[in-house]
Amino acid sequence: MLSGEAAQASEILGIRQEVEQLVALRSTENFSKREQPQLNAKRAFVLRKIFEAVLQVQAAENRLEFELE
């Protein structure tokens, strides 16, 4: 189950479905090594989207600083 903040952030980033799937996979009691590649792929996708968003925010911040100088 996602917290309110995590749900909102994942919705903004457009990755809510993937985050929910990732959480569901991790919370499965019968998680097997066979599912590890799927878990890793979903984790990598989510992290990549988060890093892309951070870079976009940093780029926007830099443009604003440049324009304000």
N, C-alpha and C positions, 0 to 999 in steps of 0.2 A: 504494500500500500504506500502510495506517495504522500508526502506531506503536502500541505497547501502550497508552500513556497516552491517545492520541487515540481509540482504539477503545473503551477503557473509559469515557471521558467521553461519547462520542457514544452509547454504550449506555445510560448513566445518564439522559441527556437524552432518550432515545427517538428519536434522529435518525441512528442508525448507517447505515441504508440510504441516506438522503439524502447523508450525508457520503461514503460509498463511491462513490455515483454522481457526486458533485462531483469527487472525486479522479480517478475514471476519465475524466470529461469533460476535465479539465485535462491529463491525461497523454496524451491522444490526439494522436498526431503529426499527423494530418490534421484537426485542429480547424479548423473553418471559421467565418466570420462568421455563417453561418446558425444555428449552434449557440450563439452568444453570448447571445441572449435566454434560452435554457434554462439556460445557465450562470449568468447573472445572477439568475434566479428561484430557482434552487437555493441560490445563495450568500446571497440575501436571506432565504430561509426558515431556513437554518442560523443565520445571524447573529441573526435575530429570536428563535429558540429559545434561543440562548446568552444574549442580553440579558434575556429573560424569566427565565431561571434565575438570573442575577446579581441581578436585582431581587427575586426571591423570597428569596434568601439574605440580602440586605440587610434586607428586611422582617422576616425571622425574627430576625436579629441585633438589630434595633431593638426588637422585642417582648421579647426576652430582657433587653436592657439596661434597658428600662422596668420589667420585673418584678423585676429585681435591685436597683433603687434603693429 
